[in-house]
């Protein structure tokens, strides 16, 4: 994760300049004293950092009588500053050199204007970084999984501005058009950052087709639990036919595995029910995964198999564990790495499961704790009562829901919870949910504890109904 890398490896003076610039973006100005207190450092240090920020930012920062002003007119000025700032980092610069170097005879120290002792200190940091990601620094190059290496290159480009691939050639334009079309393909959805990462991966592999070999572990994952939507696979094959005359299957395998790891919406509303069932059968019905889910359900006392949100969270985390590495960038489903409420029992469950099946997985305590929090939050969401309006009239639903939204003084989920059949109610409602119905026959057809009948939509009836609901909510 970015925070992990920035706290462990990127130099303190780089992070301090970023913190100052972040403060100015949100506040437009600030005094030396304010920022000094915020960062717990001396006024002298802040003056020094401001001078360097002014130089890097093309004078968009101005210091007048102890107050710093920010003059930004375009968003790209912010991005340009951050990328210039990160290129001042010895760690990031040397890491990028080792990621892209192809010449084993190059003299490393000649590439960087820093002292020899500082160079070797930074190099040791990079070796540690490689080790935790199951990579190796050897012969002046980072070696190991090409999927991991290209992933790190992608973030080096997107987040930190280190680019090395050719632009404005056929590969660049074809891949750009392809990635722009992904979210128009059935059962495909990637966030903007995921699309950017995928774009960079495809650029790298089409420009460096000798870097396509998957590790044994990656091949096993590909053969066991990886699948992508059929229409995406066809689009990928068309792209490969345009851009490559050899290694077509290797490129397809790489692109398929990459999409699988990037796709964080496998059970989301963006995906059709039929395709979700295919993923469900592949994922849940695998005996090894099913055993893990049973263990987690027993420990947390929640039902994962019938909870799409929880399944999506678990699915995404297991993919990270399969990769056996520490992601050094943020994903939508990862939170801060605060370990204050760390759940060691869940980690123990994962470790016992791994040992039972002799699985080549890595369980980062941070990621396991993140999973724990997410699953608990999901369970709490299910426990909070929601209010459903059971009527075959859309007009009645709107009138009742609008009245209740305005008059129930307790926060309650009441958006788009219209049901018009008993089958919908059975499939969507949980025990604590409240159901309002307008047809007395429904009372005898539905076995649900918290149900309220309203005979007609008159203010008096709605007011009485609201009082009953509030009283019920207060009791629970």
N, C-alpha and C positions, 0 to 999 in steps of 0.2 A: 504494500500500500504506500501511497505517496508519503503519508505522514511518517511511516516506518523508515523510509529511505531518508527523508529530510531530517528526521531527528537523529538518526544513527550515522549518517554519512556526509550529507551536504554541510559545508562549512558554516560556522556560526555567523560570520559577518555577512554571508549571502542571505541567510534567513532573517537577519536583523534588517537588512535593506528592504527585503520583501515585506516584513511586518510594518515598517515605516510607510512604504508605498501603499500597502493595503489600508492603513489607517487614513491616509490622505485621500484615497479614493472614496471612502465612506463619509469622510468629514470635510473634504475640500481644503481644510487648513488645520493647523495644530501648532502649539507652541513647543519650543525645545523642552521646556519643563514637563509639559504633558507627556510627550513621547518618551522622555527620559524616565519618568515615573512608570509609564506603561511597560517599558522594556527592562526596567530595573538596571539601568546603566548610567554612565556619567554624561554630563552635558558635552564634554569634549568628544566623546565617542559619537554622539548624535550629530554634532557639527561635522565631524569627519565623514560620517555616512551620508549626510545630506549633500556634501560637496560631490561625492562620488555618484550619488543618485542623479544630481543635476547634470553631470557629464553624460551618464548613460541614457538619460531620458530626453536628450536634445532640448534641455532648458525648460521643460514643462513644469519643473519644480523651482520655486523662487523663495529665497530667504530674506525677510525684511524685519529688522529690529526684533529678533527672537521668535518670529512667527513664520511658519513654512506654509506656502500657498501652492496648490496644484492647479495648473491650467491645462485641462484635457478637453479637446474638442471632438476627438474621434475615438471610438472603442479600440481601433487597431493600434493606437498609440500605447495603450495599456499592454496589449499583447507583445508589442515590439520591445517595450521596456523589460518585461519579464524574461523574454528570450535572450536579450542582451545580458541581463543579470545572471541567468543560469549559465551562460557561456563563460562567465567569470569564475565558475566553480571548477577547481582543479579535479575534484572527484568525478563530476559529470563529464568533463572534457577528456580525462584519461580513460574513463569507462567507455565512452563513445569510440575513442581511438582503438581500444582492444576489441570492441564489437565489430569494427569495420576493417581492421587491418588485414592485409593479405600478404605482407612482406615480412618474412621471419628475420630478415637481415637488417631491418631498419633499426637505427639507434634511438631507443625510446626517449632518452633524456634530451635528445636534440630537438624533439618536437614540442617541448614545453619549457617556457622561460622561468623555471623555478629551481630552487637549490636542490642538489642531489639528495640531501637528507629528507627534505619535504616530499620529493618525488617518491621515494621509497615508502614513506609513511602513507601516502595516498594509495600507492600500489598495494600495500597490505590491506587497506580498507576494501579495495576491489576484490582481493582474494577472499576476504571474509564474505563479501556480498555474493560472490560466485558460489561459495561453499553452501550457504543457506538455501540457494536455489538449485543445488545439485548440478552446478556447472563447474568448469575448471579454467583457470588462466594458465595457458601452456604455449610456449613458443610465440609469445607476444600476441596471442589471440585468445578470445574466450571460446571454448569448445563445449559441446554437449548437445542437448536437444535443440535442433534448429527452430522448432516451434517456440520454445522459450526465448531463444536468442532474438528471433524476429519480433516477438512480442515486446521485449525490452526495447529494441530499436524503434518500434512503433511509438511507444510512450516517450522515448527520447526525442522523437520528432514532434509528436502532438503536444506534449506538456512542456518540454524544455527547448524546442526549436532546433534540434540537431538533425539536419536533413543531409542525405547523401545520394538519394536515388535521382535519376534523370527525370526532368519534367518536360511536358509538351512534346512527347513522342507518342507513337501509336499505342504502346502499352499503357502509358499514363491515361490517355483519353478513353480507351476502351474500358479499362478498369474503373475509371471514374464514372462512366455512364452505367456500368453494371451495378456498382454499389448504390448509385442513386435509385436504381430500379428495384432494389431488394424488397423494400416495404410495400411494393405494389404486387408482389408475388404471393399467391395463396399460402397462408399459414407461416408467413415470414414476418418477423418484426425485430429490428435492432434499434437501440437508442442511437443518438447522434455520435456519442463517443465510441460505441461498439461498431458503428458503420465506419468511423475513421480508422479504428484499429484494423478492421477487416480489409479496408482499402490498402493500408500500408503492407499488410501481410501479402496480399495478392501482388502488389508492386514488387516486393522483395523476391517472391518465388518466381515470377515471370522474368525478372532480370537476373536471377541467380539460380538457374535450374539444377545446379549441382548441390544446392542446399535444400534438398527435398526429403532426405532420408528421415523416416520416423523411428523413434526408439522402440525397443521391444515392448515396453510398457504402453506406449502410444498406439502401437499396432493392436495390442490386446484390447484396449479401450475401443478402438475403431471397430473391431470385429464383434464386440460384445454388446455395447449399449449405445452406439452412435447411429443416429439416423437424421436425415434432413428431409424437408418436404420435396416430393418428386419434381415439382415444377422448378424449384431452385436447382436441383441436381441437373435438370435439362438445360437451364440457363447457364450453369457453370460449364457444362460440356460444350455449349456453343461458344462461350468465351475462350475456352481452352483450344478449341479447333481454330479459332481466329489467330491466337497468339503463340501457339506452340506446335511444332511438328514432331516432338519426341516427349517421352516421359509423361504422356497424357494421364495415365492412370495414377501415377505418383502425385501429379499436381492435383487431381481430383480428390485423392485421399487426404492430402494435406489441407486443401480448402474445405473439405467436409468436416474434418476434425476441428479445424479452427472455428468454423461456424458453430459447431456443437458447443464448444466451450464458451463462445461469446453469447450465444442465445440465452438470455435470462428470462424469456417469456414463454417457456414451454407449456405452462398450464394457465396462461393469462387469458383474459377476454379477447385478446387479439387473435387467438387460435380457435379454429372451429372444433366443435364437440367431437366430430369423427376423428380428427387428427389427434386430439387429446387422448382419445381412447387408445390409439396406436401407441403413443408415448407411454401411457399408463401401463399398458400390457407389457411393453418392453422393460420398463423401469420397475414397477411394483411387483410384477409376477416373477421377476428373476429371484430365485430362492435365496441368494446371498443378500440382496437388497431387502427382501421381505423380512428376513431374520433381523436385520438392523432396525427396520421400522418397528417391528414388534417390541424390540428392546427399548427403543426410545418412547414408544407409546406407553409402555408399562412404567417407565421411570417418570415421565412427565404427566401421566394420566390425561393424555389428550388423544383424540382420534385423528391421525394424520391421513389415513387412506381415503377418507371422505371429505377432506379439506384441501381444495385446490391451491389456496394461498400457501398453506403449510407445505404441501408437496412441492410447489414451485421453489420455495426457500430451501428445502432439503435437497432437491435436485441440483440447484445451483451450487450449494456447498460441497456436495459429494464430487462434483466435477472438479472443484478446486483441490480436494483431497487426492483425487486421481492424478492430478498434474504433479503432485509431490513438490510444490514450491510455494514460496511466499510471494503473493502478488504485490508489486510495488506501485500500484496505482489504485484509484478508487473505483468501485463498482456500485451500482445503485443499491444493491442489497447488502453492502458492507457499511458498518458504522464506525464510530470512533473506537480505538483500541483500549478503552478503559477496562481494566481487569478487576475493578473493585468488587463486583459480585460474581466472580469467576466460579463456574460450576465444575468442580473436579470430577464429580460422579459421571457426568455426561462424557467427559474426556475418557474416563475409565471404560465406559461402555464401548466407545469407538476403538480403544486400544484392544480390549478383549475380543471384539468382533474381528479386528484386523488379524490378531494372532490366531484365532480359530480357523480362518480361511487362508492364512499366510498371504495377505494382500500387500502389494507394494505401494502403500499409501502413507502420506505424511499428514499428521493432524496438528496443525499449528494451534496452540492454546488460544490465540487471538481469534482465529476463525471458528473454532469450536464454541467459544464463548459468545461470539456474534450469532451463531446458529441458535444457541440456547436462548438468548434474549429474543430473537425474532420469533421462535416457536412459542415462547411464553406469551409474547404480545399477541400472536395469532390466536392462542387459546383464550386470552382475555377478551379479544374482539368477539369471539363466539359466545362468551358468557354475558356480554352486555346485551340487554334486551333491545330488540328492534320492533318497529311497529308496522304490521302489514294491514292493508285494507283489502278485504276480500269482497269484491263486487264484480259483476259482469259489465258494469257501466264505467267507462273511462271518465265521463263527466262527473259521476258521483265520486269517483276516486279523487279527482282534482279538488272538488268542493270540500270533501272531508279532510283531505291532507292539508289544504291551505288553512283551514280553520285551526286544525291541531297544531300546525307549525307556529301559528301566531299566539296560541293560547296555552300550550304546555310549557310551564316554566322550568322544566328539567331537560337537559341535553339528551336527545334521543335520536337515533338514526331513523329518518323518515323521508328518504329520497328515493323515488322510483320503486317503492315497495308495494306495487299493485299486483295482486294475484286474482285470477279469474276462474280458477278450477281447483278442485280438491287435490289433484295430482301435483299442481304447482306448490300448494301449501305444504304437502307432505315432503316434497323434495327440497324446499327452501327454508322452512321454518325450523328453528331450534327450540328446545324446551322453554327457555326464558322469554322467547319472543311473544309479543302481544298481537292478537288478531282481532280486527273489527270486521263484522260482517253485516250485510244489509238484507239477507234473505234467511228467514227462520229455518228453512230446510237445511241450510248449511250446518246448523248446530248439531244435527243428528248424523251428518255424514263425515264429520271431522273429529278425530280424537286428539284434541289439543287442550291443555290446561287453562291457558290465559286467553279466553275469548270473550268478546263483548258485542252484543247485538244492538244495532241502531235501526229503529223502525222507519224513520224519515229524516231528511236533512233539514231540520228546523233548529234555530239557534238554541232553544231550550234543551232539545235532545243532545245537541253537540256539547253544550256546556256541562250537562250531567255526565256525559261520557268522559269528558276531559277530567272532571273531578275524580271519577272512578279510576282512571288511568294513573293520575298523579298519586292517588292514595295507594294504589298497587305498587307503583315504582318506589314510593317512600318505604314501603314495607320490606322491599328486597334490597 
